[in-house]
Amino acid sequence: MPPELSVLNEAQLVITFFIVLWFMFGGRRRRSGVPPPATVAAILVGLCLCGDASAASKPKLSAPSGAPVLAVVALKQQRITIYGADGEMMQARVSTGQRGYETPAGVFSIIEKQREHYSNLYDDASMPFMQRLTWSGIALHAGAVPGRPASHGCIRMPHGFAGQLFDVTRVGMRVVVAPADISPIEISHPLLFRPGLIVSDPGLASIMAGSGAVHDAMGAAPTDAVSVRTWRVIATENAAKAEAAVKAATEAKMNAAKLSSERRMAEKALRSAEMRLKTAERSLEWARFERPTERAEKDNAKALELLTESQRRLEAAKAEAQLKVDADEAGRAAADTANAAMVTAQEAAKLAEKKLAPVTVFISRKTQRLYVRQAFQPILDAPVTIRDPDKSIGTTIFIAAHYVNDSADLRWTALSMSKPGSAPSRTKHAEAVTDAQAAKVVLERISIPVDLVEQINEVASPGASLIISDEAMHPRETGNATDFIVVMSELPQGGLTIRPRASNRDRASHRDHERRHRRTPSANPFFWW
């Protein structure tokens, strides 16, 4: 049996159940009271072939290996393909924006994820496994997939596929909405960035590496070997230091707890010795008041001996208690020191790791500028030279998949956004693929100053992107907490233009509404937005 017929969705299971019951117990039944097996089989096969479970719309649900780095949504084919570092991972049919609400073709990234989400534009509609692409409301989510554009601008996916995709994606993953399906290719070129030495802030790198170097009297940065290392090396070392600091802090805390327990026991022994001494003193007093007989003398001698022993034990208990108090205080101080060292090491590790967050470089022919964002925050904006600036350059996305050559370089892939009427190269299976030579020609038209290349190289890591486009960044959608959003201006954008950009207050209000009216999206198998 083909995989398309192997699984029924929730709605089909319910329909199947009731139809089989009707045939078995309702209407005109055969004399035996049970329909022939062929009838039941026909019903099941018919349901498998209908609606959202058609062979044409069933997603590929093979278990993904590794983290995805790119999603390509093909508007013409109504299909989404997920690519990992080593190629295609998952694929499914989708439903994009209908006429007047068209899903805009362009370059996006996931900027927010919510397992349960409800639309604040369309009757509080359920949007399970929502992965936001714009703050105005374009998103990937589970919904009805009728085999044609039918949404209000979002990209609907089959429910099972949407849930599986939600579990493996990360915020920041690149999503390309293309006019027609096209697959990326591996590419290498001298202009593509590679991990480089730290040039922008060697002083910070030196401090974070724990060298102890400081600026001299003239304010110059240290020039030792540490200052020219890479962020990846420092991040790896700081991660190890943070792990060791956590272990040391845990041991110090356990030792402090042990010393505190010993102190309490010593103080308890001291109190016991004090009570014993008081008892001995009272015994001695009683012995002195007895009549001077031979027995009274013996009792008096015993009481005196008990008093002497009690005084000795008390002095020993005091000394032991003082030792335990000192040890407890030292243990607490050591635990505080270890905890402070742990916090410092963790902060350094986080800062170094932040330097390796995927960076996006955007070069716009329209503005003749180069922009850089890291972790959705702008870090660089500079002019750039593009040869033949009046000649179209298209839109090409280059993505760093993973490290190669012992982390000295990156493996890059290229994806060209085909325009309407263009004819991209095709494989023997008629699959549209990016033209490697055309992508290299795009890179060769760009000239970036060496100092800018060095600054970008120091933060280049897997997940980094280079976008080169005729377009400028979208002025309304590219903002705080977003990567660069680039929309192809010659194609319909109905699903984007009808949506006002939500303010921070609107977003907070909508999230409060969601918390107050939390529901389970899987309770209803039909999602119509």
Residue pairs with C-beta under 8 A, 6 or more apart in sequence:
2 55
3 58
4 48
4 53
4 54
4 55
4 58
5 45
5 48
5 49
5 55
7 53
7 160
8 16
8 47
8 48
8 53
9 52
9 53
9 158
9 159
9 160
9 525
10 159
10 522
10 525
11 51
11 52
11 525
11 526
12 47
12 48
12 50
12 51
12 53
14 525
15 47
16 43
16 44
16 47
19 43
19 47
20 40
20 43
23 29
23 35
23 39
23 40
23 43
24 33
24 34
24 35
25 33
29 35
30 36
47 53
49 55
52 144
52 145
52 146
52 158
54 147
56 93
56 147
57 92
57 93
57 145
57 147
57 158
58 92
58 93
58 158
59 90
59 91
59 92
59 93
59 157
59 158
59 160
59 161
60 90
60 91
60 92
61 90
61 160
61 161
61 164
62 89
62 90
64 82
64 84
64 89
64 90
64 164
64 168
65 84
65 89
66 84
66 85
66 86
66 89
67 84
67 85
67 168
67 169
67 170
68 82
68 83
68 84
68 89
68 90
68 165
68 168
68 169
68 173
69 83
69 84
69 85
69 173
69 174
69 399
69 401
69 462
69 463
70 82
70 83
70 173
70 174
70 175
70 176
70 184
70 399
70 413
70 415
71 80
71 81
71 82
71 83
71 140
71 169
71 173
71 174
71 175
71 176
72 80
72 81
72 83
72 176
72 178
72 181
72 182
72 183
72 184
72 415
73 79
73 80
73 94
73 96
73 103
73 155
73 175
73 176
73 177
73 178
74 80
74 81
74 178
74 179
74 180
74 181
74 182
75 96
75 103
75 105
75 149
75 177
75 178
75 179
75 180
76 179
76 180
76 181
77 180
77 181
78 93
78 94
78 95
78 96
78 147
78 148
78 149
79 91
79 92
79 93
79 94
79 181
80 91
80 92
80 93
80 94
80 140
80 155
80 157
81 88
81 90
81 91
81 181
81 183
82 88
82 89
82 90
82 91
82 165
83 89
83 183
83 184
83 413
85 401
85 402
85 411
85 462
86 401
88 183
90 161
90 164
90 165
92 157
92 158
92 161
93 145
93 147
93 158
94 145
94 155
94 156
94 157
95 143
95 144
95 145
95 146
95 147
95 148
95 149
95 150
95 151
95 155
95 156
96 102
96 103
96 149
96 151
96 153
96 154
96 155
96 156
96 177
96 495
97 103
97 149
97 151
97 152
97 153
97 154
97 494
97 495
98 149
98 150
98 151
98 152
99 149
99 494
100 494
100 498
101 151
101 152
101 153
101 494
101 495
101 498
102 149
102 153
102 491
102 492
102 493
102 494
102 495
103 138
103 149
103 151
103 153
103 154
103 155
103 177
103 495
104 138
104 153
104 177
104 487
104 488
104 491
104 492
104 493
104 495
104 496
105 177
105 178
105 179
105 417
105 487
105 488
105 491
106 176
106 177
106 395
106 417
106 471
106 474
106 485
106 486
106 487
106 488
107 174
107 175
107 176
107 395
107 397
107 417
107 467
107 469
107 484
107 485
107 486
108 133
108 134
108 138
108 174
108 175
108 176
108 177
108 483
108 485
109 133
109 172
109 173
109 174
109 175
109 360
109 482
109 483
110 131
110 132
110 133
110 140
110 169
110 170
110 171
110 172
110 173
110 175
111 132
111 133
111 134
111 135
111 171
111 172
111 376
111 481
111 482
111 483
112 130
112 131
112 132
112 171
113 130
113 131
113 132
113 166
113 169
113 171
114 130
114 132
114 514
115 128
115 129
115 130
115 166
116 128
116 514
116 518
116 519
116 520
116 521
117 126
117 127
117 128
117 130
117 139
117 141
117 514
118 124
118 125
118 126
118 127
118 513
118 514
118 517
118 519
119 125
119 126
119 127
119 137
119 529
120 137
120 502
120 506
120 510
120 513
121 137
121 152
121 499
122 152
122 529
124 517
125 527
125 528
125 529
126 519
126 521
126 524
126 527
126 529
127 139
127 141
127 142
127 143
127 154
127 521
127 527
127 529
128 141
128 142
128 159
128 162
128 163
128 521
128 522
128 527
129 140
129 141
129 142
129 157
129 159
129 162
129 163
129 165
129 166
130 139
130 140
130 141
131 139
131 140
131 141
131 165
131 166
131 169
132 138
132 139
133 139
133 140
133 175
133 485
134 477
134 482
134 485
134 496
134 499
135 477
135 479
135 481
135 482
135 501
135 502
135 507
136 476
136 477
136 496
136 499
136 500
136 501
136 502
137 153
137 154
137 499
137 502
138 153
138 154
138 155
138 495
138 496
138 499
139 154
139 155
140 154
140 155
140 157
140 162
140 165
140 175
141 154
141 155
141 156
141 157
141 162
141 527
142 156
142 157
142 158
142 159
142 162
142 163
142 521
142 527
143 151
143 154
143 156
143 157
143 159
143 527
143 528
143 529
144 150
144 156
144 526
144 527
144 528
145 156
145 157
145 158
150 156
151 495
151 529
152 495
152 498
152 529
153 494
153 495
153 496
153 498
153 499
154 495
154 529
155 177
156 527
156 529
157 165
159 522
159 525
159 527
172 357
172 358
172 375
172 376
172 463
172 483
174 397
174 399
174 465
176 397
176 415
176 417
178 417
178 418
179 417
179 418
179 419
179 420
179 488
179 491
180 418
180 424
180 432
181 431
181 432
182 415
182 416
182 417
182 418
182 424
182 432
182 433
182 434
183 415
183 431
183 432
183 433
183 434
184 399
184 413
184 414
184 415
184 434
185 413
185 414
185 415
185 433
185 434
185 436
185 439
186 411
186 412
186 413
186 414
187 398
187 412
187 413
187 414
187 436
187 439
187 440
188 412
189 412
189 440
189 443
189 444
191 443
191 444
191 446
191 448
192 398
192 400
192 410
192 412
192 443
192 466
193 361
193 400
193 410
193 453
193 456
193 457
193 460
193 464
193 466
194 408
194 409
194 410
194 457
194 460
195 230
195 232
195 403
195 407
195 408
195 409
195 410
195 457
195 458
195 460
195 461
196 230
196 454
196 457
196 458
196 460
197 228
197 229
197 230
197 454
197 457
197 458
198 205
198 227
198 228
198 229
198 230
198 231
198 234
198 458
199 451
199 454
199 455
199 458
200 455
200 458
202 221
202 222
202 223
202 227
202 228
203 213
203 215
203 221
203 222
203 227
205 226
205 227
205 229
205 231
205 234
206 213
206 221
206 222
206 224
206 226
206 227
207 213
208 234
208 238
208 348
208 351
208 352
209 226
209 229
209 234
209 237
209 238
210 237
210 241
211 222
211 224
211 226
213 222
213 224
213 226
213 227
214 222
215 221
215 222
216 222
221 227
230 458
231 352
231 355
231 356
231 458
231 459
232 356
232 407
232 461
234 352
235 349
235 352
235 353
235 355
235 356
238 345
238 348
238 349
238 352
238 353
239 349
239 352
239 353
241 345
241 348
241 349
242 342
242 345
242 346
242 348
242 349
244 345
245 338
245 341
245 342
245 344
245 345
245 346
246 342
246 345
246 346
248 338
248 341
248 342
249 335
249 338
249 339
249 341
249 342
251 338
252 331
252 334
252 335
252 337
252 338
252 339
253 335
253 338
253 339
255 331
255 334
255 335
256 328
256 331
256 332
256 334
256 335
258 331
259 324
259 327
259 328
259 330
259 331
259 332
260 328
260 331
260 332
262 324
262 327
262 328
263 321
263 324
263 325
263 327
263 328
265 324
266 317
266 320
266 321
266 323
266 324
266 325
267 321
267 324
267 325
269 317
269 320
269 321
270 314
270 317
270 318
270 320
270 321
272 317
273 310
273 313
273 314
273 316
273 317
274 314
274 317
276 310
276 313
276 314
277 307
277 310
277 311
277 313
277 314
279 306
279 310
280 303
280 306
280 307
280 309
280 310
281 307
283 302
283 303
283 306
283 307
284 300
284 303
284 304
284 306
284 307
286 303
287 296
287 299
287 300
287 302
287 303
288 300
290 296
290 299
290 300
354 375
355 458
355 459
356 459
356 461
357 374
357 375
357 459
357 461
358 374
358 375
358 461
358 462
358 463
358 464
358 465
359 372
359 373
359 374
359 379
359 456
359 459
359 460
359 461
359 464
359 465
360 372
360 373
360 374
360 464
360 465
360 466
360 467
360 483
360 484
361 370
361 371
361 372
361 456
361 464
361 465
361 466
361 467
362 370
362 371
362 372
362 373
362 467
362 469
362 473
362 484
362 486
363 369
363 370
363 371
363 384
363 386
363 446
363 466
363 467
363 468
363 469
364 371
364 469
364 470
364 471
364 472
364 473
365 386
365 389
365 392
365 393
365 468
365 469
365 470
366 470
366 471
366 472
367 472
368 383
368 384
368 385
368 386
368 389
369 381
369 382
369 383
369 384
370 380
370 381
370 382
370 383
370 384
370 448
370 452
371 378
371 380
371 381
371 473
371 484
372 378
372 379
372 380
372 381
372 456
373 379
373 483
373 484
374 459
376 480
376 481
376 482
376 483
380 452
380 455
380 456
382 449
382 452
384 446
384 447
384 448
385 446
385 447
385 448
386 393
386 445
386 446
386 447
387 444
387 445
387 446
387 447
388 445
392 470
393 442
393 445
393 468
393 469
393 470
394 416
394 417
394 419
394 442
394 469
394 470
395 416
395 417
395 467
395 468
395 469
395 470
395 471
395 486
395 488
396 414
396 415
396 416
396 417
396 434
396 439
396 442
396 467
396 468
396 469
397 414
397 415
397 416
397 417
397 465
397 466
397 467
398 412
398 413
398 414
398 415
398 439
398 443
398 465
398 466
398 467
398 468
399 412
399 413
399 415
399 463
399 464
399 465
400 410
400 411
400 412
400 460
400 461
400 462
400 463
400 464
400 465
401 410
401 411
401 412
401 413
401 462
402 410
402 411
402 462
403 409
403 410
403 411
403 461
403 462
404 410
404 411
410 460
410 461
410 462
410 464
414 434
414 436
414 439
415 434
416 424
416 434
416 435
416 438
416 439
417 488
418 424
418 432
419 488
419 490
420 490
420 491
424 432
424 433
424 434
424 435
425 432
425 433
425 434
425 435
426 432
426 433
427 433
442 468
443 468
446 468
467 484
467 486
469 486
471 486
471 487
471 488
471 489
472 486
473 484
473 485
473 486
474 485
474 486
474 487
476 501
477 485
477 487
477 496
477 501
478 484
478 485
479 501
487 493
487 496
502 510
521 527
